[in-house]
Amino acid sequence: MSDITIVGGGIVGVCSAIALQDEGYSVELVDRGLETEAASYGNCGLLAVGEIVPISKPGILPKVPKWLSDPKSPLFVRPKDMITQMPWLLRFLWSGRRAKVLDIVAGMTPLLSRAEQDYRALLDAAGLSDKLVNKPNIMAFNSKADIEGDSFTWNLRTQKGFRHRFLDKKDLQAIEPALSGPITCGLLLEQWLQFSDPGIVRNKLAEFFLSRGGTLRTASVSGLVAKAGKVIAIRLSSGDQVSVKRVVLAAGAWSGKLARDIGVRVPLAALQGYHHQLPNPNVTVNHAVLYANGGFVLTPMETGLRIGGTIEVAGLNPKPNFERANIIAEKAKSVLPGLDTSGGKQWMGPRPFMPDTMPVIDKAPHHDNVVMAFGHGQVGMTLGATTGRLVADLVADRRPTLDLAPYRATRFWWKSNVAKSEEGNDPIRYPPY
């Protein structure tokens, strides 16, 4: 039996496994399969170090009706899921109050400020330093007025030390000559980088973990088995139970369901993202380009050009609606004349979102042998290495180098709603969800 069992082999789980090996622990990863095409495989591949401002923010409410009704909008709720997802959506919108957004920015800044440093150390140790591409990202806009219309976000980023530089049309054409159409300007996001391919990075790090004596159990985890304030086993979908000493719950969008087995209820939603991967796009994109007006990202990868984006609220295991991928591919054609979308591969996968878009990085209340690390939303790839280091601090009972209070699992619990854990421990307070 390993010292630590990690449930989830995505980027957060793999980075946590390596960080725990660095502490001298024996570690077992349990995952459905490292080739499973979940969020760590299909994301846009950005090291989005300045993504401190949440999606829900002042000024967003007028946009919500269109988002809820227009399938082409960047955020869409499937009509049949509107009622079941409404509690999460209301929390999401409530988190967009100015005062709350400032709290979120204060919480995300220390995490994201160390993301590049933590990844460079990890990738260097694994012999994968070339997998972090040393080129800044670009955010493209149809007009300068579009930038000024979101001055709230850009001012906050500047205040927190995340630099950006304005690019007029001539500047933009000089570094990205393929961009055309309605785009007239952009911002050079000086500290944002990208990975050569996020799925490859995750898999190579997993190989590094295994080469150092780590073990992998290919299985689907259906539950946690607890007794006397400790998780003693994980339950597999086959019905088998595997005894454990300590657990790290890093199962992405599935973490909320598993956490309920130990009385922890968190408002975790699975928001589906899409991409269209083009092995031979017939155009050259030199940097990762976030097209603000189009709601998608163009990322040149070693496996081709990825057109990724959109947020779809549709529950945990919906049937893919690949028309969403087709929509962003067609939008990309409007800014990349000559783009060839034939022969592409489409993907849909769940991104684990908390309503305030901050992750859970915490010890489980009432179960002291469980550490939770999930809910990273759109910055899961960005925060993999940093979260891994913080998980190692928690497991080692060492005071982390930053305050983890903003990421506590209990931050949404209400004192007016009380339930007991399955083992009959002290009352656990949580909102009805």
C-alpha positions in Angstrom: 0.0 0.0 0.0 1.4 3.4 -1.0 1.7 6.3 1.5 -0.5 8.5 -0.7 -3.3 7.5 -3.1 -4.2 10.3 -5.6 -7.7 10.0 -7.2 -7.3 11.7 -10.6 -4.5 11.6 -13.1 -5.1 15.0 -14.7 -2.5 17.8 -14.6 -3.3 18.6 -10.9 -3.1 14.9 -9.8 0.1 14.2 -11.7 1.9 17.4 -10.5 0.8 16.6 -6.9 2.2 13.1 -7.3 5.6 14.3 -8.4 5.6 16.9 -5.6 4.8 14.2 -3.0 7.6 12.0 -4.4 9.9 14.9 -3.8 8.9 14.8 -0.1 9.8 11.1 0.0 6.3 9.6 -0.1 5.4 6.5 -2.1 2.5 7.5 -4.4 -0.2 5.7 -6.4 -2.2 7.4 -9.1 -5.7 6.1 -9.7 -7.2 7.2 -13.0 -9.5 5.9 -15.8 -6.4 6.1 -18.1 -3.8 8.7 -18.7 -4.9 8.9 -22.3 -8.4 9.8 -21.3 -9.2 13.0 -23.2 -10.4 15.1 -20.2 -9.7 18.8 -19.5 -6.0 18.3 -19.0 -5.8 17.0 -22.6 -8.2 19.4 -24.4 -7.6 22.8 -22.8 -6.2 25.8 -24.8 -2.7 25.1 -23.5 -2.0 28.5 -21.9 0.0 29.5 -18.9 -2.5 32.2 -18.2 -0.7 33.9 -15.3 -2.8 37.1 -15.4 -6.2 35.4 -15.3 -7.0 36.8 -11.9 -10.4 38.4 -12.7 -13.4 36.0 -12.8 -15.8 35.6 -15.7 -18.6 36.9 -13.5 -17.8 40.6 -12.8 -19.5 44.0 -12.8 -21.2 44.7 -16.1 -21.9 41.0 -17.0 -25.6 40.9 -16.1 -26.9 42.6 -19.2 -25.1 40.0 -21.3 -26.7 37.0 -19.5 -30.0 36.8 -21.4 -28.2 36.5 -24.7 -25.8 33.9 -23.3 -28.6 31.8 -22.0 -30.5 31.9 -25.3 -28.0 32.1 -28.1 -26.1 28.8 -28.9 -23.4 30.8 -30.6 -22.6 32.9 -27.4 -19.3 32.2 -25.5 -21.4 30.9 -22.5 -24.5 28.9 -23.2 -26.9 26.9 -21.0 -28.6 24.0 -22.6 -32.4 24.6 -22.1 -33.0 21.2 -20.6 -30.4 21.9 -17.9 -31.6 25.3 -17.0 -33.5 24.3 -13.8 -30.9 21.8 -12.5 -28.0 24.2 -13.0 -29.8 27.4 -11.8 -28.5 27.2 -8.2 -24.9 27.2 -9.5 -25.7 30.0 -12.0 -27.1 32.2 -9.3 -24.1 31.7 -7.1 -21.9 32.4 -10.2 -23.7 35.7 -10.9 -23.7 36.7 -7.2 -19.9 36.2 -7.2 -19.7 39.0 -9.8 -20.3 41.8 -7.3 -17.5 44.3 -7.2 -16.5 43.7 -3.6 -16.5 39.9 -4.2 -14.5 40.2 -7.4 -11.9 42.2 -5.5 -11.7 39.4 -2.9 -11.3 36.8 -5.7 -8.6 38.9 -7.4 -6.8 39.0 -4.0 -7.1 35.2 -3.7 -6.0 34.4 -7.3 -3.0 36.7 -7.5 -0.6 34.9 -5.2 -1.4 31.6 -6.9 -1.0 32.8 -10.4 2.1 34.9 -9.6 4.1 31.8 -8.9 2.8 29.6 -11.7 5.7 30.1 -14.2 8.3 29.7 -11.5 6.8 26.4 -10.2 6.4 25.0 -13.8 9.9 25.9 -14.8 11.3 24.1 -11.8 9.1 21.0 -12.4 9.7 20.8 -16.2 13.4 21.3 -15.7 13.5 18.4 -13.3 11.6 16.2 -15.7 13.7 17.2 -18.7 10.8 18.9 -20.3 11.8 22.5 -20.3 11.2 22.8 -24.0 7.5 22.1 -23.5 6.9 25.6 -22.1 7.0 27.9 -25.2 8.8 31.2 -24.5 6.4 33.4 -26.4 3.9 35.8 -24.9 0.2 35.5 -25.7 -1.8 38.1 -27.6 -5.4 39.2 -27.0 -6.9 40.5 -30.2 -9.8 43.0 -30.4 -12.0 44.5 -33.1 -11.5 48.0 -31.7 -9.7 49.9 -29.0 -13.1 50.7 -27.6 -13.5 47.0 -26.8 -10.4 47.2 -24.6 -11.6 50.4 -22.9 -15.0 48.8 -22.3 -13.3 46.3 -19.9 -11.0 48.7 -18.2 -12.1 47.2 -14.9 -10.3 44.0 -15.7 -7.2 45.5 -17.3 -6.7 48.0 -14.5 -6.8 45.2 -11.9 -4.3 43.2 -13.8 -2.0 46.2 -14.0 -2.4 46.9 -10.3 -1.4 43.4 -9.4 1.7 43.5 -11.5 0.6 41.6 -14.7 2.0 43.5 -17.6 0.4 44.1 -21.0 1.3 46.3 -24.0 -1.0 47.9 -26.5 -0.6 46.8 -30.2 -2.0 48.9 -33.0 -2.9 47.3 -36.3 0.6 47.8 -37.7 2.2 46.2 -34.6 -0.2 43.3 -34.7 0.4 42.6 -38.4 4.1 42.6 -37.8 4.0 39.7 -35.4 0.9 37.9 -36.6 0.5 38.7 -40.3 -2.1 36.0 -40.8 -4.6 37.8 -38.6 -7.1 39.8 -40.6 -10.9 40.5 -40.8 -12.4 42.8 -38.2 -9.3 42.7 -35.9 -7.7 46.2 -35.6 -5.6 46.0 -32.4 -4.5 43.9 -29.5 -2.7 43.6 -26.2 0.6 41.7 -25.8 0.2 39.7 -22.5 3.9 39.8 -21.6 3.9 37.2 -18.9 1.4 34.7 -20.4 3.1 31.7 -22.1 1.9 28.5 -23.6 2.6 24.8 -23.5 3.7 22.9 -26.7 0.6 20.7 -26.2 -1.1 20.2 -22.8 -1.9 16.5 -23.3 1.6 15.7 -24.2 2.9 17.7 -21.1 0.6 15.8 -18.8 1.5 12.4 -20.2 5.3 13.1 -20.2 5.0 14.2 -16.5 3.2 11.0 -15.8 6.0 9.0 -17.4 8.4 11.0 -15.2 6.4 10.1 -12.1 6.3 6.4 -13.1 10.1 6.4 -13.8 10.7 7.4 -10.2 8.8 4.5 -8.8 5.3 5.8 -8.8 2.5 3.4 -9.6 -0.6 3.8 -11.7 -3.9 1.9 -11.2 -6.1 2.2 -14.2 -9.6 2.3 -12.8 -12.7 4.5 -12.3 -13.3 5.5 -8.7 -17.0 5.5 -7.7 -16.7 6.4 -4.0 -14.7 7.0 -0.8 -15.1 4.6 2.1 -14.7 6.3 5.5 -14.6 5.1 9.1 -14.0 6.9 12.4 -12.9 10.2 10.7 -10.6 8.7 8.1 -10.9 7.5 4.5 -9.9 3.8 4.7 -10.5 2.8 1.1 -11.6 3.9 -2.3 -14.4 2.1 -4.1 -13.9 1.3 -7.8 -16.7 1.1 -10.4 -16.0 -2.6 -10.6 -17.2 -2.9 -6.9 -13.8 -3.6 -5.6 -12.3 -1.6 -2.7 -8.7 -0.6 -2.4 -7.3 0.2 1.0 -5.6 3.6 1.4 -3.5 5.4 4.0 -3.9 9.0 2.8 -5.9 10.4 -0.1 -5.5 13.4 -2.4 -8.8 14.1 -4.2 -7.9 15.6 -7.5 -10.6 14.2 -9.8 -11.5 17.4 -11.6 -15.2 17.8 -12.3 -16.0 14.5 -10.6 -14.5 15.6 -7.3 -17.7 17.1 -5.9 -19.6 13.8 -6.2 -16.8 11.9 -4.5 -16.4 14.5 -1.8 -20.0 14.0 -0.7 -19.1 10.5 0.6 -17.2 12.3 3.4 -19.9 14.9 4.1 -18.2 17.7 2.0 -20.6 19.4 -0.3 -19.2 22.0 -2.7 -21.0 23.9 -5.5 -18.8 22.4 -8.2 -20.1 22.5 -11.8 -18.8 20.8 -14.9 -18.7 23.4 -17.6 -18.0 21.9 -21.0 -15.3 23.3 -23.2 -14.7 22.5 -26.9 -11.9 22.5 -29.3 -11.2 22.0 -33.0 -7.7 20.6 -33.6 -6.3 21.2 -37.1 -3.2 19.2 -38.0 -2.7 21.1 -41.3 -4.4 24.5 -40.9 -2.7 26.0 -44.0 -2.0 29.2 -42.1 0.8 30.2 -39.6 0.0 31.5 -36.2 3.1 32.5 -34.2 1.6 33.1 -30.8 -1.4 31.9 -28.8 -4.1 34.5 -29.7 -7.1 35.1 -27.5 -9.8 36.7 -29.7 -11.9 38.6 -27.3 -14.8 39.4 -29.6 -15.0 35.9 -30.9 -14.8 34.1 -27.6 -12.1 31.6 -28.7 -8.4 31.0 -28.5 -5.9 30.1 -31.3 -3.0 28.1 -30.0 -0.2 26.8 -32.3 0.8 23.4 -30.9 3.3 20.7 -31.9 0.2 18.7 -32.9 -1.3 21.4 -35.0 -3.5 24.5 -34.5 -6.0 24.3 -31.7 -9.2 26.5 -31.9 -10.6 26.2 -28.4 -13.1 27.9 -26.1 -16.7 28.4 -25.3 -18.4 27.5 -22.0 -21.4 25.3 -22.0 -23.5 24.5 -18.9 -24.8 21.0 -19.5 -24.1 18.9 -16.4 -21.3 16.3 -15.8 -21.8 13.8 -18.6 -23.7 15.3 -21.5 -23.7 14.1 -25.0 -21.3 16.3 -27.0 -22.8 19.1 -29.1 -20.0 19.4 -31.6 -21.9 22.2 -33.3 -20.2 24.3 -30.6 -16.8 23.3 -32.0 -18.0 24.0 -35.6 -19.1 27.5 -34.5 -15.7 28.5 -33.2 -14.0 27.0 -36.2 -16.2 29.1 -38.5 -15.5 32.2 -36.4 -11.8 31.5 -36.8 -12.1 31.6 -40.6 -13.3 35.2 -40.3 -10.0 36.3 -38.8 -7.6 33.8 -40.5 -8.2 33.9 -44.3 -7.2 30.7 -45.9 -7.7 28.6 -42.8 -8.3 25.0 -43.7 -10.6 23.3 -41.2 -10.8 20.0 -43.0 -9.3 16.9 -41.4 -9.7 18.3 -37.9 -10.5 16.6 -34.7 -13.2 17.8 -32.3 -13.2 17.5 -28.6 -15.5 18.2 -25.6 -14.5 18.0 -22.0 -15.6 19.2 -18.5 -13.8 22.0 -16.7 -14.4 21.9 -13.0 -15.8 25.4 -11.9 -16.6 26.8 -8.5 -19.0 29.7 -8.7 -16.2 32.2 -7.6 -13.8 30.5 -10.1 -11.3 29.9 -7.3 -10.1 26.3 -6.7 -10.4 24.2 -3.6 -7.0 23.5 -2.0 -7.7 22.3 1.5 -7.7 19.5 4.0 -11.1 17.8 4.3 -13.0 18.8 7.4 -13.5 15.8 9.8 -11.3 13.5 7.7 -7.7 14.5 8.4 -6.1 12.0 5.9 -7.7 13.6 2.9 -6.4 16.6 0.9 -8.7 18.2 -1.8 -7.4 19.9 -4.9 -10.0 20.6 -7.6 -12.2 23.3 -9.1 -9.6 25.2 -11.0 -11.9 26.2 -13.8 -10.1 27.7 -16.8 -6.7 27.8 -15.0 -6.2 24.1 -14.2 -3.4 23.7 -16.6 -1.8 27.0 -15.4 -2.0 26.0 -11.7 -1.0 22.4 -12.0 2.6 22.7 -10.7 1.7 25.3 -8.0 -1.2 23.3 -6.7 1.1 20.2 -6.5 3.5 22.1 -4.3 0.7 23.3 -2.0 -0.8 19.7 -1.8 2.7 18.5 -0.7 2.7 21.2 2.0 -0.7 20.1 3.3 0.2 16.4 3.3 3.4 17.1 5.1 1.6 19.2 7.7 3.9 22.1 6.8 2.7 25.7 6.7 2.3 26.7 3.0 4.2 29.6 1.7 0.9 31.4 1.0 -2.4 31.7 2.9 -4.8 29.0 1.7 -7.9 30.4 3.4 -9.4 31.7 0.2 -9.4 28.2 -1.3 -11.0 26.4 1.7 -13.7 23.9 0.9 -16.1 25.4 3.4 -16.3 28.9 2.0 -19.8 28.4 0.7 -21.3 26.7 3.8 -24.2 28.3 5.7 -24.7 27.9 9.4 -28.4 27.6 8.9 -28.2 24.2 7.2 -26.7 21.4 9.2 -26.2 17.7 8.3 -24.1 14.9 9.8 -21.4 13.0 7.9 -22.1 9.4 7.2 -20.0 8.4 10.2 -22.0 10.6 12.6 -19.3 13.1 13.3 -19.8 16.7 14.3 -22.3 18.6 12.2 -21.2 19.6 8.8 -22.7 22.8 7.5 -23.4 23.3 3.9 -25.9 25.1 1.6 -28.6 23.0 -0.1 -27.3 22.3 -3.6 
